[in-house]
């Protein structure tokens, strides 16, 4: 265990919220692109290129979303654990103080 390890739970909480917001933004971007059809854009070559991009974007965005979700879940659980630990330590000090 690293004796210099310090965790700022408020920053961890903000990071967790930011990850959650990024998942929402990514989902919204994917949904917005689902409504754009390549055949609305122009030439056949452009339509084919756009279809290919849509397929790659969807796959990549889904993979990225899965990874962000996994990180978000871990950070959220870590934050909750540190908050709970902090409360337990405060409670223990109060008990010791009352006895002292």
C-alpha positions as CSV (number, residue, x, y, z in Angstrom):
1,X,0.0,0.0,0.0
2,X,1.3,3.4,-0.9
3,X,1.5,5.6,2.2
4,X,1.3,8.7,0.1
5,X,-2.1,7.8,-1.5
6,X,-4.6,10.6,-1.0
7,X,-8.1,10.7,-2.5
8,X,-10.2,13.8,-2.8
9,X,-13.6,12.4,-2.8
10,X,-15.2,15.6,-4.2
11,X,-13.0,15.4,-7.3
12,X,-13.7,11.8,-7.7
13,X,-17.4,12.6,-7.5
14,X,-17.0,15.3,-10.2
15,X,-15.1,12.9,-12.4
16,X,-17.8,10.3,-12.0
17,X,-20.4,12.9,-13.0
18,X,-18.3,14.0,-16.0
19,X,-18.1,10.4,-17.2
20,X,-21.8,10.0,-16.8
21,X,-22.4,13.2,-18.9
22,X,-19.9,12.0,-21.6
23,X,-21.9,8.7,-21.9
24,X,-25.1,10.7,-22.3
25,X,-23.5,13.0,-24.9
26,X,-22.1,10.0,-26.9
27,X,-25.5,8.3,-26.8
28,X,-27.2,11.6,-28.0
29,X,-24.7,11.9,-30.9
30,X,-25.3,8.3,-32.0
31,X,-29.0,8.9,-32.0
32,X,-28.7,12.1,-34.0
33,X,-26.6,10.4,-36.6
34,X,-29.1,7.5,-36.9
35,X,-31.6,9.9,-38.5
36,X,-29.3,11.1,-41.2
37,X,-29.5,8.9,-44.3
38,X,-26.6,8.9,-46.7
39,X,-28.9,8.9,-49.7
40,X,-29.9,12.4,-48.7
41,X,-26.5,13.9,-49.2
42,X,-25.6,13.7,-52.9
43,X,-23.6,11.6,-55.2
44,X,-23.5,7.8,-55.1
45,X,-19.8,7.9,-54.0
46,X,-20.6,10.3,-51.2
47,X,-23.6,8.2,-50.2
48,X,-21.4,5.0,-50.0
49,X,-18.7,6.8,-48.1
50,X,-21.2,8.1,-45.6
51,X,-22.8,4.7,-45.2
52,X,-19.3,3.2,-44.4
53,X,-18.6,6.0,-42.0
54,X,-22.0,5.4,-40.3
55,X,-21.2,1.7,-39.8
56,X,-17.7,2.4,-38.4
57,X,-18.9,5.3,-36.2
58,X,-21.7,3.2,-34.7
59,X,-19.3,0.3,-33.9
60,X,-16.6,2.6,-32.5
61,X,-19.1,4.7,-30.5
62,X,-20.6,1.6,-29.0
63,X,-17.1,0.3,-28.0
64,X,-16.2,3.6,-26.6
65,X,-19.5,3.8,-24.7
66,X,-18.9,0.4,-23.2
67,X,-15.5,1.4,-22.0
68,X,-16.7,4.7,-20.6
69,X,-19.5,2.9,-18.7
70,X,-17.0,0.4,-17.2
71,X,-14.7,3.2,-16.0
72,X,-17.7,5.3,-14.8
73,X,-19.0,2.3,-12.8
74,X,-15.6,1.8,-11.2
75,X,-15.1,5.4,-10.3
76,X,-18.7,5.7,-9.0
77,X,-18.2,2.7,-6.7
78,X,-14.8,4.0,-5.6
79,X,-16.3,7.4,-4.8
80,X,-19.1,5.8,-2.8
81,X,-16.6,3.7,-0.9
82,X,-14.4,6.6,0.0
83,X,-17.4,8.7,1.2
84,X,-18.6,5.8,3.3
85,X,-15.1,5.3,4.7
86,X,-14.8,9.0,5.5
87,X,-18.1,9.0,7.4
88,X,-17.1,5.9,9.4
89,X,-13.8,7.5,10.4
90,X,-15.6,10.7,11.5
91,X,-18.1,8.6,13.5
92,X,-15.3,6.7,15.1
93,X,-13.5,9.9,16.1
94,X,-16.8,11.2,17.6
95,X,-17.2,8.1,19.7
96,X,-13.6,8.3,21.0
97,X,-14.0,12.0,21.7
98,X,-17.2,11.4,23.7
99,X,-15.5,8.7,25.7
100,X,-12.4,10.7,26.3
